[in-house]
Amino acid sequence: QVQLVESGGGLVQTGGSLKLSCAASTRIFSSYVMGWYRQAPGKQREFVASISRAGITTYEASVKGRFTIWRDNTNYIVYLQMNNLKPEDTAVYYCNTQPWLKIGGNDYWGQGTQVTVSS
């Protein structure tokens, strides 16, 4: 079964921190580069960070130095530590493969987890 379950979001003030977790199905997690994406209301989904099976990371420029992605290859979890959060980080955060999954011709996404950063 394909499964992507995000958790860890919440409401924080500017400068605060959150740690997001994504539990992925074994088959998916072990086979692909994993990434985090986010989507703010009325905006397109955007790439945030990714990590390969070997631990090579890539970050969107706006989050470099603030966010850290890593993966637990034993328990099939990918994490995103977010520090020094800004209001512009407010969005629903999703984990997925890179590129993201397609099932039956349709993009597959989990429910995501809401991150809200107040001014």
Backbone as CSV, one residue per row, in Angstrom:
resi,resn,N_x,N_y,N_z,CA_x,CA_y,CA_z,C_x,C_y,C_z
1,GLN,0.838,-1.190,0.000,0.000,0.000,0.000,0.878,1.246,0.000
2,VAL,0.442,2.250,-0.709,1.117,3.534,-0.726,0.543,4.384,0.393
3,GLN,1.411,4.951,1.204,0.951,5.758,2.319,1.947,6.867,2.626
4,LEU,1.434,8.063,2.809,2.224,9.219,3.210,1.430,9.939,4.281
5,VAL,1.949,9.967,5.499,1.238,10.565,6.617,2.127,11.602,7.284
6,GLU,1.746,12.862,7.158,2.508,13.966,7.724,1.964,14.349,9.098
7,SER,2.844,14.821,9.953,2.437,15.287,11.268,3.454,16.296,11.789
8,GLY,3.089,16.993,12.849,4.008,17.897,13.509,3.757,19.372,13.291
9,GLY,2.806,19.712,12.442,2.511,21.112,12.204,1.855,21.762,13.410
10,GLY,1.706,23.064,13.329,1.094,23.797,14.422,1.192,25.284,14.216
11,LEU,0.861,26.012,15.256,0.897,27.470,15.246,2.066,27.950,16.089
12,VAL,2.933,28.745,15.483,4.075,29.300,16.198,4.234,30.769,15.837
13,GLN,4.970,31.477,16.667,5.280,32.863,16.387,6.527,32.964,15.519
14,THR,6.685,34.097,14.886,7.875,34.346,14.084,9.126,34.047,14.909
15,GLY,10.048,33.301,14.315,11.271,32.933,15.005,11.205,31.601,15.709
16,GLY,10.031,31.011,15.767,9.856,29.735,16.427,10.301,28.565,15.572
17,SER,10.133,27.370,16.121,10.570,26.151,15.448,9.491,25.084,15.472
18,LEU,9.520,24.232,14.471,8.658,23.066,14.401,9.437,21.926,13.770
19,LYS,9.079,20.716,14.143,9.664,19.526,13.546,8.551,18.703,12.919
20,LEU,8.617,18.547,11.615,7.625,17.769,10.894,8.123,16.347,10.664
21,SER,7.191,15.411,10.665,7.512,14.016,10.412,6.623,13.479,9.308
22,CYS,7.149,12.559,8.550,6.389,11.899,7.500,6.646,10.411,7.570
23,ALA,5.595,9.660,7.814,5.681,8.208,7.800,5.269,7.731,6.414
24,ALA,6.174,7.070,5.739,5.925,6.600,4.390,5.881,5.081,4.356
25,SER,5.149,4.549,3.411,5.132,3.107,3.236,6.530,2.638,2.864
26,THR,6.871,1.450,3.295,8.207,0.917,3.100,8.629,0.920,1.634
27,ARG,7.745,0.481,0.780,8.042,0.383,-0.640,8.417,1.734,-1.231
28,ILE,7.674,2.762,-0.882,7.931,4.098,-1.401,9.205,4.684,-0.812
29,PHE,9.328,4.613,0.485,10.445,5.221,1.183,11.786,4.667,0.730
30,SER,11.840,3.381,0.526,13.099,2.733,0.204,13.504,2.861,-1.259
31,SER,12.625,3.380,-2.090,12.863,3.373,-3.524,13.163,4.733,-4.148
32,TYR,12.913,5.808,-3.441,12.968,7.123,-4.064,13.633,8.175,-3.197
33,VAL,14.050,9.232,-3.873,14.369,10.478,-3.182,13.078,10.968,-2.511
34,MET,13.177,11.413,-1.271,12.019,11.925,-0.553,12.135,13.436,-0.392
35,GLY,10.993,14.095,-0.401,11.013,15.536,-0.301,9.849,16.097,0.476
36,TRP,9.989,17.364,0.826,8.919,18.133,1.429,8.497,19.228,0.463
37,TYR,7.204,19.445,0.402,6.605,20.482,-0.428,5.644,21.279,0.438
38,ARG,5.266,22.449,-0.016,4.291,23.226,0.739,3.387,24.001,-0.206
39,GLN,2.190,24.291,0.281,1.224,25.030,-0.503,0.474,26.003,0.394
40,ALA,0.605,27.272,0.089,-0.122,28.308,0.798,-1.467,28.524,0.114
41,PRO,-2.462,29.034,0.835,-3.781,29.260,0.239,-3.708,30.131,-1.009
42,GLY,-4.325,29.669,-2.074,-4.352,30.427,-3.309,-3.076,30.397,-4.111
43,LYS,-2.100,29.638,-3.667,-0.824,29.567,-4.363,-0.524,28.148,-4.820
44,GLN,0.413,28.030,-5.740,0.821,26.731,-6.234,1.706,26.023,-5.212
45,ARG,1.668,24.717,-5.254,2.545,23.934,-4.403,3.994,24.164,-4.821
46,GLU,4.884,24.263,-3.856,6.279,24.500,-4.165,7.195,23.529,-3.426
47,PHE,8.337,23.306,-4.013,9.357,22.449,-3.434,10.017,23.135,-2.253
48,VAL,10.314,22.362,-1.219,10.984,22.890,-0.039,12.359,22.263,0.149
49,ALA,12.401,20.938,0.193,13.663,20.249,0.440,13.541,18.798,0.017
50,SER,14.666,18.159,-0.235,14.658,16.746,-0.585,15.895,16.067,-0.039
51,ILE,15.819,14.747,0.047,16.956,13.957,0.509,16.952,12.618,-0.207
52,SER,18.092,12.244,-0.736,18.216,10.985,-1.448,18.374,9.831,-0.473
53,ARG,18.342,8.623,-0.991,18.531,7.446,-0.153,19.896,7.430,0.513
54,ALA,20.862,8.064,-0.136,22.208,8.139,0.398,22.427,9.346,1.301
55,GLY,21.412,10.196,1.446,21.516,11.333,2.335,21.919,12.646,1.692
56,ILE,21.930,12.711,0.373,22.237,13.959,-0.313,21.024,14.870,-0.245
57,THR,21.221,16.097,0.206,20.115,17.017,0.424,20.111,18.175,-0.555
58,THR,18.917,18.687,-0.806,18.716,19.861,-1.644,17.666,20.732,-0.972
59,TYR,17.878,22.050,-0.985,16.959,22.978,-0.341,16.571,24.110,-1.265
60,GLU,15.330,24.540,-1.136,14.902,25.761,-1.777,15.669,26.911,-1.137
61,ALA,16.044,27.886,-1.945,16.893,28.961,-1.462,16.317,29.686,-0.249
62,SER,15.015,29.864,-0.210,14.392,30.623,0.866,14.451,29.934,2.229
63,VAL,14.745,28.636,2.251,14.786,27.916,3.524,16.184,27.462,3.905
64,LYS,17.154,27.676,3.041,18.531,27.277,3.347,19.015,27.962,4.619
65,GLY,19.647,27.185,5.462,20.146,27.714,6.715,19.127,27.722,7.825
66,ARG,17.868,27.498,7.496,16.804,27.484,8.497,16.167,26.103,8.649
67,PHE,16.024,25.380,7.550,15.384,24.070,7.558,16.425,22.978,7.354
68,THR,16.171,21.827,7.949,17.030,20.671,7.777,16.175,19.437,7.527
69,ILE,16.481,18.713,6.478,15.770,17.485,6.163,16.674,16.290,6.449
70,TRP,16.121,15.242,7.001,16.854,14.001,7.163,15.878,12.835,7.146
71,ARG,16.406,11.641,7.014,15.548,10.472,6.920,16.061,9.344,7.796
72,ASP,15.115,8.592,8.327,15.383,7.418,9.124,15.073,6.220,8.238
73,ASN,16.116,5.620,7.701,15.931,4.529,6.750,15.536,3.210,7.409
74,THR,15.618,3.158,8.724,15.205,1.962,9.450,13.704,1.975,9.719
75,ASN,13.191,3.136,10.116,11.781,3.259,10.474,10.928,3.930,9.408
76,TYR,11.523,4.264,8.289,10.814,4.792,7.124,10.130,6.123,7.418
77,ILE,10.882,7.035,7.998,10.366,8.349,8.344,11.296,9.415,7.779
78,VAL,10.718,10.457,7.220,11.491,11.610,6.786,11.069,12.810,7.630
79,TYR,12.050,13.581,8.055,11.806,14.693,8.950,12.169,16.021,8.297
80,LEU,11.563,17.071,8.804,11.929,18.425,8.418,11.959,19.277,9.677
81,GLN,13.145,19.659,10.096,13.298,20.567,11.222,13.287,21.984,10.682
82,MET,12.365,22.792,11.173,12.200,24.159,10.703,12.503,25.116,11.842
83,ASN,13.519,25.932,11.655,13.913,26.918,12.649,13.764,28.322,12.094
84,ASN,13.709,29.284,12.996,13.576,30.687,12.611,12.452,30.884,11.604
85,LEU,11.298,30.371,11.950,10.158,30.430,11.041,9.684,31.851,10.804
86,LYS,9.214,32.080,9.595,8.728,33.384,9.167,7.282,33.261,8.715
87,PRO,6.523,34.359,8.735,5.128,34.289,8.280,4.990,33.721,6.871
88,GLU,5.945,33.981,6.010,5.881,33.468,4.652,6.069,31.958,4.560
89,ASP,6.420,31.317,5.674,6.501,29.862,5.719,5.133,29.223,5.950
90,THR,4.133,30.025,6.248,2.792,29.513,6.500,2.257,28.786,5.274
91,ALA,1.873,27.535,5.462,1.393,26.699,4.362,1.019,25.331,4.904
92,VAL,0.394,24.544,4.053,0.230,23.128,4.347,1.463,22.424,3.800
93,TYR,2.112,21.645,4.631,3.333,20.958,4.245,3.049,19.495,3.936
94,TYR,3.591,19.039,2.834,3.389,17.678,2.370,4.731,16.987,2.157
95,CYS,4.774,15.710,2.426,5.936,14.937,2.021,5.561,14.105,0.807
96,ASN,6.555,13.745,0.031,6.320,12.943,-1.150,7.662,12.515,-1.716
97,THR,7.603,11.698,-2.730,8.807,11.360,-3.460,9.187,12.531,-4.353
98,GLN,10.366,12.469,-4.932,10.778,13.441,-5.913,11.186,12.684,-7.170
99,PRO,10.491,12.845,-8.282,9.250,13.617,-8.417,8.105,12.990,-7.635
100,TRP,7.044,13.737,-7.448,5.938,13.261,-6.641,5.202,12.100,-7.309
101,LEU,4.489,11.338,-6.508,3.845,10.118,-6.965,2.660,10.369,-7.878
102,LYS,2.493,9.451,-8.811,1.293,9.399,-9.638,0.713,8.001,-9.514
103,ILE,-0.559,7.933,-9.192,-1.270,6.668,-9.078,-2.516,6.742,-9.944
104,GLY,-2.632,5.809,-10.865,-3.767,5.823,-11.773,-3.817,7.077,-12.628
105,GLY,-2.668,7.642,-12.916,-2.592,8.842,-13.730,-2.789,10.135,-12.966
106,ASN,-3.085,10.044,-11.680,-3.325,11.230,-10.856,-2.219,11.421,-9.836
107,ASP,-1.912,12.679,-9.566,-0.943,12.980,-8.521,-1.439,12.448,-7.186
108,TYR,-0.536,11.892,-6.410,-0.891,11.377,-5.092,-0.223,12.209,-4.013
109,TRP,-1.024,12.713,-3.095,-0.546,13.475,-1.948,-1.257,13.014,-0.692
110,GLY,-0.560,13.102,0.428,-1.192,12.848,1.706,-2.037,14.030,2.120
111,GLN,-2.502,14.024,3.354,-3.347,15.107,3.844,-2.561,16.365,4.188
112,GLY,-1.280,16.216,4.409,-0.452,17.348,4.770,-0.619,17.736,6.225
113,THR,0.226,18.660,6.665,0.126,19.178,8.021,0.270,20.694,7.970
114,GLN,-0.624,21.376,8.667,-0.682,22.835,8.604,0.388,23.470,9.478
115,VAL,1.120,24.387,8.891,2.084,25.204,9.621,1.641,26.651,9.511
116,THR,1.426,27.289,10.640,1.016,28.684,10.659,1.990,29.473,11.520
117,VAL,2.553,30.513,10.937,3.519,31.351,11.639,2.920,32.741,11.787
118,SER,2.683,33.154,12.999,2.081,34.447,13.262,3.144,35.532,13.359
119,SER,2.742,36.745,13.029,3.650,37.884,13.071,3.886,38.346,14.493
